[in-house]
Amino acid sequence: MVVIVFSMIIILGVAAAIVGLVALGMQGRGRDRAPVLANKMARAAEHLNGEGEPPERFRRFIESGLQP
């Protein structure tokens, strides 16, 4: 039982950190401190909203799998 509670605390902590980082990217805060991280999180936010373009390598992978 202790292991389950500990695991859930870890999982919730990781999820909260990811949500916080994506929110940072969406709002543009911290862009002066960590511009690379802010740009990556802004891109992740676009993809989560369905607005981002898929990477070229992923598109080629999908197309190669669909052809006989």
N, C-alpha and C positions, 0 to 999 in steps of 0.2 A: 504494500500500500504506500509506503514511504517513497518507493522508487517511482510509482505512478505520479504522485504529487510533485516530486522533484522534476520529473520529465515534463509535466505540464507547465511548470514554472519556467523551465528553460525554453520550451516551445513558444509560450506567450511572450517571453522576453525578446526572442528573435523576431517574432512577428511584429511586435511594437517597434523594434529598431528599424525594420524594413519600412513600415508605414511612416515612421518619422523621417527617414531619409528621402522617401519619395515625396513627402509633403515639403521637405526642404527644397527639393528640386522643382516642385510645382510653383512654389512661392518665390523662388529666386533668392532666398535668404542665404547668407554665407557664401555668396558668389565671390566676394573679395578674398575670403580666407581660403576657400578650397574650390577654385573655379572648375577644375577637372571633375571633381565629385559632383558639383552642382549641375554641370552639363550632362553627366551620365544619368543622374537622377531625373532631370527634366526629360531626357529621352525615354527613360523607363516609364515616367508618368504618361507621356504621349502614347506609348504602347499599351499601357493599362487602360487608357481611355479609348483605345481603338483608333487613334489618329495617326500613329506612326507607320512608316513604311517598313516592311520586313527586310532584313539584311539580304544582300545579293546572294551570298553563299547559301542561305536557307531557301531562298526562292529556287536556285538551281537544284538543290537537293530534292525539293518537293517535285519539281518538274521531271527530274531524272527517274524518280520513283513511279510517276504516273505513266510513263511511256513503256510499251511492252518490249 
